[in-house]
């Protein structure tokens, strides 16, 4: 077995690390935690152990910045990281309100935050998929013209 990408292989092993803890009962885990750990590790291990998937990932990493700015403009980093921006903003604002004004944030505001966060996650995933799809399409058309 050949490892094509050591960085992704290490991340795959790191995400597999909780499984023995789940199995031996050191950490009580629900079914979704098992699936999440296994799924993420499979993604990283497949990139690290598959030559074609590793080449695809390298193409995406090499062309991502230019293609993303070409497709979505100069604020693409904010668009793709929108969930982190929203989470950080919400955290700072709620802490400020809590400690300065000594007001507890109502539950309906937290529910609205979760709804907005969910929408932003799907929006960011959509942008990421469009960018990688464009890179894959371009690389496939370049490979067909070379043949």
LONUTOR-74958 format. One line per field, with one value per residue: residue number from 1; x, y, z of N, C-alpha, C in turn. Coordinates in pm, 1 decimal. Layout:
num = (NUM|...);
n.x = (X|...);
n.y = (Y|...);
n.z = (Z|...);
ca.x = (X|...);
ca.y = (Y|...);
ca.z = (Z|...);
c.x = (X|...);
c.y = (Y|...);
c.z = (Z|...);
//
This chain:
num = (1|2|3|4|5|6|7|8|9|10|11|12|13|14|15|16|17|18|19|20|21|22|23|24|25|26|27|28|29|30|31|32|33|34|35|36|37|38|39|40|41|42|43|44|45|46|47|48|49|50|51|52|53|54|55|56|57|58|59|60|61|62|63|64|65|66|67|68|69|70|71|72|73|74|75|76|77|78|79|80|81|82|83|84|85|86|87|88|89|90|91|92|93|94|95|96|97|98|99|100|101|102|103|104|105|106|107|108|109|110|111|112|113|114|115|116|117|118|119|120|121|122|123|124|125|126|127|128|129|130|131|132|133|134|135|136|137|138|139|140|141|142|143|144|145|146|147);
n.x = (85.5|62.5|125.6|4.1|-36.8|80.0|-2.6|-286.8|-322.8|-236.4|-430.8|-654.3|-600.3|-601.0|-873.0|-973.3|-891.4|-1071.0|-1234.2|-1140.5|-1172.3|-1446.6|-1528.0|-1428.1|-1563.9|-1465.2|-1530.4|-1855.0|-2052.0|-2283.3|-2471.5|-2440.9|-2201.3|-2019.3|-2058.5|-1984.0|-1711.9|-1607.3|-1680.5|-1545.4|-1280.8|-1262.3|-1287.8|-1048.9|-855.5|-907.6|-826.3|-556.4|-463.3|-535.1|-428.0|-542.4|-741.8|-583.4|-435.8|-644.5|-720.4|-486.8|-489.2|-718.4|-640.6|-427.7|-545.1|-753.4|-769.0|-745.1|-957.8|-1179.2|-1187.8|-1229.2|-1482.8|-1652.2|-1575.3|-1389.0|-1452.2|-1473.1|-1357.8|-1485.8|-1741.4|-1713.9|-1634.1|-1843.2|-2010.6|-1826.8|-1769.2|-2022.4|-2069.8|-1854.6|-1911.6|-2164.5|-2097.4|-1919.4|-2085.3|-2297.9|-2158.0|-2064.3|-2308.6|-2404.1|-2211.0|-2169.2|-2422.6|-2554.0|-2757.6|-2949.8|-2946.5|-3234.7|-3409.8|-3526.1|-3365.0|-3133.3|-3234.6|-3297.3|-3037.3|-2929.0|-3081.9|-3006.0|-2735.3|-2741.9|-2845.9|-2635.8|-2430.2|-2513.4|-2511.4|-2236.5|-2129.2|-2243.7|-2113.7|-1847.6|-1870.9|-1940.5|-1704.8|-1509.4|-1628.7|-1611.2|-1332.5|-1277.7|-1419.8|-1283.7|-1027.6|-1084.0|-1168.5|-929.6|-765.8|-893.0|-848.8|-578.3|-542.5);
n.y = (-116.7|212.1|538.5|832.5|1093.3|1227.6|1413.4|1410.6|1144.2|1133.0|1300.1|1140.0|918.7|1049.6|1119.2|866.1|791.7|827.2|599.4|350.3|437.8|472.7|207.7|62.8|184.6|405.2|659.0|759.0|728.3|843.6|710.3|884.0|1008.8|804.1|756.7|1005.9|1024.0|798.7|857.3|1102.9|1022.9|828.3|987.2|1142.7|935.3|809.8|1002.9|1009.7|752.9|688.7|725.5|867.7|1022.1|1171.8|1319.1|1468.6|1619.2|1768.0|1920.0|2072.8|2215.2|2360.7|2523.7|2651.2|2911.1|3103.2|3027.8|3047.3|3322.8|3416.9|3315.1|3404.7|3655.3|3909.7|3880.4|3616.1|3457.9|3535.7|3453.9|3174.1|3110.4|3184.3|3060.1|3048.4|3318.5|3418.1|3268.1|3352.0|3627.5|3624.5|3506.0|3696.3|3923.2|3831.6|3770.2|4025.3|4161.9|4008.2|4041.4|4321.7|4446.8|4274.2|4094.3|3814.9|3619.9|3571.7|3264.0|3255.1|3415.2|3264.0|3045.6|3167.4|3232.9|2974.5|2891.6|3079.9|3019.0|2754.2|2793.7|2946.4|2759.8|2571.0|2740.5|2804.7|2548.7|2496.5|2689.3|2598.8|2349.4|2430.1|2558.6|2348.6|2175.1|2323.1|2335.0|2059.7|2012.9|2178.1|2061.7|1808.1|1872.7|1975.1|1745.7|1584.0|1721.2|1691.1|1428.1);
n.z = (0.0|-95.6|16.7|-96.8|-19.5|254.7|447.7|435.0|501.7|768.4|886.9|836.8|1003.5|1249.9|1270.8|1293.3|1541.9|1768.1|1755.9|1885.8|2149.3|2159.0|2116.3|2340.9|2541.6|2675.9|2599.3|2576.3|2296.9|2053.9|1773.2|1552.2|1602.9|1570.1|1293.0|1186.7|1259.8|1126.8|861.1|800.3|834.0|633.7|405.4|415.2|417.1|173.9|-10.1|51.8|-7.0|-266.3|-591.3|-810.0|-683.7|-513.2|-701.0|-810.1|-584.2|-545.3|-782.5|-734.2|-501.7|-608.8|-804.3|-678.7|-552.0|-764.5|-938.5|-769.1|-711.7|-967.2|-1027.1|-813.3|-722.3|-533.7|-265.8|-197.1|0.3|232.8|168.2|144.6|397.9|555.0|760.3|977.8|1014.3|1087.4|1321.5|1487.2|1504.6|1628.5|1872.0|1986.0|1999.9|2165.9|2401.6|2467.2|2512.2|2724.7|2932.4|2956.0|2965.4|3128.8|3048.8|2972.5|2685.3|2493.8|2410.9|2158.3|2002.5|1989.4|1847.8|1602.8|1529.3|1488.9|1270.6|1071.4|1064.8|969.1|709.8|603.9|609.3|416.6|194.1|175.9|133.8|-115.2|-274.5|-251.6|-379.8|-639.8|-715.6|-700.6|-882.1|-1118.7|-1146.8|-1178.0|-1415.7|-1596.7|-1586.7|-1686.1|-1946.9|-2045.0|-2034.5|-2222.9|-2458.5|-2488.2|-2553.3);
ca.x = (0.0|142.4|62.1|31.3|-41.8|104.2|-82.7|-422.8|-318.1|-229.0|-563.3|-742.5|-571.1|-646.6|-1018.1|-1002.7|-846.0|-1177.3|-1306.1|-1111.7|-1231.9|-1589.6|-1545.6|-1401.1|-1651.0|-1401.0|-1614.5|-1986.7|-2079.3|-2405.5|-2448.9|-2397.3|-2060.5|-1949.3|-2064.8|-1905.8|-1571.0|-1573.3|-1695.4|-1437.8|-1154.6|-1264.3|-1260.7|-905.9|-776.8|-923.8|-738.9|-415.2|-425.5|-573.9|-346.2|-626.9|-806.3|-477.6|-408.4|-760.1|-711.0|-375.7|-538.0|-811.3|-563.3|-343.9|-625.1|-869.4|-769.7|-773.2|-1091.2|-1280.8|-1198.7|-1285.4|-1625.6|-1732.0|-1527.3|-1280.6|-1497.7|-1504.6|-1315.0|-1592.7|-1855.9|-1688.6|-1617.8|-1955.4|-2051.3|-1731.6|-1788.3|-2147.4|-2051.3|-1767.9|-1984.7|-2268.5|-2031.5|-1868.2|-2199.0|-2370.2|-2074.1|-2066.3|-2439.5|-2415.7|-2124.8|-2180.9|-2558.0|-2603.1|-2883.9|-2941.9|-2999.8|-3354.5|-3394.8|-3566.4|-3249.5|-3046.0|-3299.0|-3274.5|-2896.0|-2909.6|-3142.4|-2917.9|-2611.6|-2769.2|-2855.0|-2502.6|-2351.0|-2553.0|-2464.0|-2091.6|-2106.4|-2278.2|-2004.9|-1732.3|-1898.2|-1932.0|-1563.4|-1442.7|-1687.5|-1552.5|-1193.4|-1282.9|-1464.8|-1173.5|-917.8|-1130.3|-1165.6|-788.0|-716.2|-950.3|-786.1|-440.9|-544.2);
ca.y = (0.0|333.6|661.0|938.5|1223.4|1199.6|1505.2|1358.5|1016.8|1162.3|1347.0|1023.8|842.3|1129.3|1106.9|728.2|774.1|809.1|472.4|258.2|491.9|440.7|62.0|16.0|253.2|517.0|773.1|715.4|796.7|811.3|654.1|986.5|1036.4|696.1|780.4|1124.7|988.8|705.7|925.4|1199.6|950.5|765.0|1091.6|1173.4|817.6|782.9|1097.3|977.9|620.9|675.3|812.9|957.9|1117.4|1262.0|1411.8|1559.1|1711.3|1859.7|2013.7|2165.0|2304.5|2447.5|2617.4|2696.6|3055.4|3176.4|2995.1|3099.5|3467.3|3437.7|3283.6|3469.3|3788.0|3922.6|3847.7|3473.6|3398.7|3560.2|3370.9|3032.7|3097.4|3254.6|3004.5|3087.9|3461.7|3434.2|3212.5|3441.8|3752.5|3597.1|3481.4|3823.2|4011.0|3780.2|3789.3|4167.4|4192.7|3936.1|4094.7|4466.0|4483.8|4169.7|4045.1|3679.1|3616.2|3486.2|3142.2|3277.4|3469.7|3149.3|2967.0|3242.5|3215.3|2839.2|2888.9|3155.3|2942.1|2640.6|2845.1|2986.4|2638.7|2518.4|2836.4|2787.2|2418.3|2513.1|2762.4|2507.5|2248.1|2494.6|2583.5|2221.7|2123.3|2398.6|2289.6|1924.8|2023.3|2236.0|1964.9|1701.5|1921.5|1985.0|1610.2|1530.7|1785.2|1641.9|1289.2);
ca.z = (0.0|-107.8|64.8|-193.6|46.2|396.8|529.5|440.8|572.0|912.5|928.6|837.9|1124.5|1364.3|1281.9|1334.8|1680.0|1869.1|1745.5|1996.6|2271.1|2149.9|2127.8|2476.9|2635.0|2745.1|2564.0|2530.7|2170.5|1982.2|1639.8|1457.7|1628.4|1501.5|1148.9|1154.7|1271.8|1018.2|732.6|777.8|816.9|501.5|306.8|415.9|379.2|30.4|-82.0|75.4|-57.4|-406.4|-675.3|-888.5|-592.6|-467.3|-810.7|-817.1|-471.1|-572.4|-883.8|-669.5|-414.3|-690.6|-883.0|-602.5|-527.3|-887.8|-988.6|-678.0|-731.7|-1100.1|-1025.8|-709.5|-687.0|-436.2|-130.8|-193.8|127.4|329.5|128.5|174.7|542.9|616.1|890.6|1081.7|1037.5|1162.2|1455.9|1562.7|1531.0|1727.3|1999.5|2038.8|2033.1|2282.5|2520.5|2500.1|2572.2|2851.8|3037.8|2971.3|3005.4|3218.3|2993.6|2919.1|2549.3|2485.1|2330.4|2020.1|1930.5|1962.4|1741.4|1478.3|1497.0|1434.3|1136.7|982.0|1052.4|881.4|572.6|559.1|584.7|284.9|94.8|162.2|69.6|-256.0|-340.5|-258.8|-483.4|-771.5|-745.0|-731.2|-1005.9|-1229.2|-1161.9|-1236.0|-1554.7|-1674.2|-1598.8|-1775.7|-2085.8|-2084.5|-2056.9|-2346.4|-2574.4|-2499.9|-2604.0);
c.x = (89.9|60.7|103.5|31.8|-34.8|16.1|-225.9|-428.1|-316.6|-364.2|-663.8|-723.9|-619.0|-797.6|-1061.5|-969.6|-958.4|-1245.0|-1269.6|-1170.0|-1383.0|-1613.2|-1530.1|-1479.5|-1585.6|-1478.0|-1747.3|-2022.5|-2212.4|-2370.9|-2396.2|-2251.1|-1972.7|-1942.7|-1980.5|-1756.2|-1526.6|-1577.7|-1583.0|-1305.2|-1149.4|-1233.2|-1110.7|-821.1|-791.0|-838.0|-593.7|-372.2|-460.6|-495.2|-433.3|-694.6|-704.9|-443.4|-521.3|-751.8|-597.9|-414.0|-629.6|-735.1|-480.7|-426.4|-736.6|-877.0|-808.3|-914.3|-1198.8|-1297.2|-1258.3|-1436.7|-1706.9|-1678.3|-1427.1|-1322.3|-1532.6|-1463.4|-1419.4|-1712.1|-1834.3|-1671.6|-1730.3|-2002.2|-1957.3|-1747.0|-1912.8|-2132.5|-1965.1|-1837.4|-2089.5|-2207.4|-1984.6|-1983.4|-2272.1|-2287.6|-2072.4|-2197.3|-2451.4|-2336.2|-2138.9|-2318.3|-2622.6|-2742.7|-2860.9|-3011.6|-3121.3|-3334.1|-3432.1|-3453.3|-3151.5|-3103.6|-3279.6|-3129.0|-2871.1|-2968.3|-3053.3|-2787.1|-2630.2|-2777.1|-2717.1|-2411.8|-2385.4|-2506.7|-2313.9|-2057.2|-2137.1|-2169.5|-1883.0|-1751.7|-1892.6|-1786.7|-1493.0|-1499.1|-1630.8|-1408.7|-1189.8|-1321.9|-1353.6|-1059.8|-958.1|-1128.6|-1021.0|-729.7|-769.8|-887.9|-643.7|-436.0|-556.1);
c.y = (122.7|453.1|773.4|1076.9|1200.5|1286.6|1452.9|1224.5|1038.9|1211.1|1232.8|937.8|917.5|1115.7|963.5|704.8|758.3|671.8|371.2|306.7|466.5|292.7|15.6|92.1|365.2|646.6|717.3|796.7|749.4|762.1|758.8|1023.7|928.5|725.6|900.8|1093.7|898.3|776.5|1022.1|1127.7|880.8|867.3|1121.3|1054.4|785.8|877.6|1056.2|846.6|598.9|774.7|912.9|1062.5|1216.8|1363.8|1513.8|1663.7|1812.1|1963.4|2118.6|2264.2|2404.7|2557.5|2686.0|2848.9|3132.8|3152.9|3054.8|3250.8|3499.3|3416.4|3371.3|3603.5|3787.7|3888.1|3699.3|3409.0|3421.8|3470.4|3224.2|3007.6|3165.3|3192.8|3043.8|3235.0|3485.4|3383.5|3304.2|3572.0|3732.5|3579.2|3611.7|3913.3|3962.0|3791.6|3935.3|4204.7|4129.9|4004.1|4245.3|4505.0|4384.0|4120.4|3905.4|3678.5|3522.6|3368.6|3165.5|3338.5|3356.6|3062.2|3036.4|3228.8|3078.8|2829.1|2960.8|3079.6|2823.0|2684.2|2883.1|2866.6|2581.0|2610.5|2817.4|2654.2|2426.0|2584.7|2672.7|2404.3|2307.4|2516.7|2453.6|2158.9|2192.3|2353.5|2150.5|1929.4|2076.8|2135.5|1848.9|1747.5|1937.1|1847.7|1552.4|1594.4|1737.3|1504.3|1285.1);
c.z = (0.0|-59.9|-29.7|-130.2|197.5|485.9|544.4|514.0|723.2|963.1|931.4|961.9|1249.2|1381.8|1313.0|1482.0|1781.9|1865.5|1854.0|2129.9|2274.3|2177.0|2272.0|2583.5|2713.5|2721.2|2513.6|2406.8|2113.3|1842.9|1543.3|1478.8|1564.7|1351.1|1107.5|1157.8|1156.6|883.3|702.2|757.3|681.0|393.4|299.5|372.8|230.7|-52.8|-66.7|11.6|-205.0|-490.7|-751.5|-799.6|-537.6|-575.8|-825.3|-706.1|-491.4|-677.5|-821.1|-582.1|-494.7|-758.9|-804.6|-590.8|-652.0|-939.1|-898.9|-694.0|-867.7|-1099.9|-930.7|-661.3|-573.5|-293.7|-115.1|-61.9|236.6|297.8|164.9|323.6|619.7|747.6|1004.2|1116.0|1122.2|1305.2|1542.5|1598.7|1639.6|1866.3|2063.9|2082.8|2157.9|2410.3|2564.4|2569.2|2710.4|2963.2|3059.3|3024.7|3101.0|3178.5|2939.7|2783.0|2545.6|2389.1|2185.3|1937.8|1896.5|1850.7|1606.4|1433.2|1433.2|1294.1|1035.7|960.0|958.7|735.8|519.8|532.7|447.9|172.1|69.6|96.4|-78.7|-333.4|-356.9|-370.4|-622.7|-811.7|-782.4|-858.2|-1128.0|-1254.1|-1224.1|-1383.5|-1644.2|-1693.3|-1688.3|-1920.3|-2134.2|-2112.3|-2186.4|-2468.4|-2593.6|-2564.7|-2750.6);
//
